[in-house]
Amino acid sequence: MNYQAAKQFYEREGHLQVPRKHVERTVGEDQEERELKLGAWIGNQRSRAATLSPERVEQLSAIGMRWA
């Protein structure tokens, strides 16, 4: 869900420089609206970059993640 929220943010804003306290609203396949703490999640992904799977790094890089 967080990846989908990041992708939604990127498609709308054109970047992943998400403010730490940003909350992204998404609608899931079940039509439920959710609020995800996207800023915190992005920050955590950056801080854990060395331990993420290569697939996750590739996914996030493809939608504009800056690792530094």
N, C-alpha and C positions, 0 to 999 in steps of 0.2 A: 504493500500500500504506500509506503514512504517513497519508494522508487517512482511509482505512478504519480504521486504528488510532486516529486522533483521534476519529472518530465513535463507535467502540466505547467508548473511554474516556468520552466525553461521555454516552453513553447509560447507562453504569454509574454514573458519579460525579455527573452533572448539571452539570458545569463543565469548562473546559479550563485550569484553573490547575494545569498539570502540572509537578511538580518537575523541575528540569533533568536529573537523572540517572535519571529514570523510564524503565524498559524495559517496553513493552507486548507481551504475547504475543498473537499472532493466528493463526488458521487460515485459510489461503487456500482458493480454490476447488479446488485440487489436493490438499486435505486435509493439506498440509504446515504444521507449526507453525513460526512465525517469531517472532523477538524483534527488535523495532524500538526504536531509541533515540528514543522519542516526545518526551521532554522536550527534548532537543536540537533536534529537528525543529521543535517548536512555537516555541521560542525563536528559531530561525533565520527562521521565517515572520514572526514579529513584527518582527524587526530588518530584514527585507526588504520590509515592507508597501508601501512606496512604489514598489517595482519589480515587485510581483506583478500578474498579470493581474486585471482586474476580476472575471472569473469565479471565480478562486481566492479572492479576497477575499470574494466573495459566498458561496461554498461554506463557507468557514471561519466567516464571521459567522453563517451559518444554524445552525451547531452550537455556537454559544456562544463563539466566539473574542473575547477582549478585546484590543484592539490597543494599549492603553496600560498 
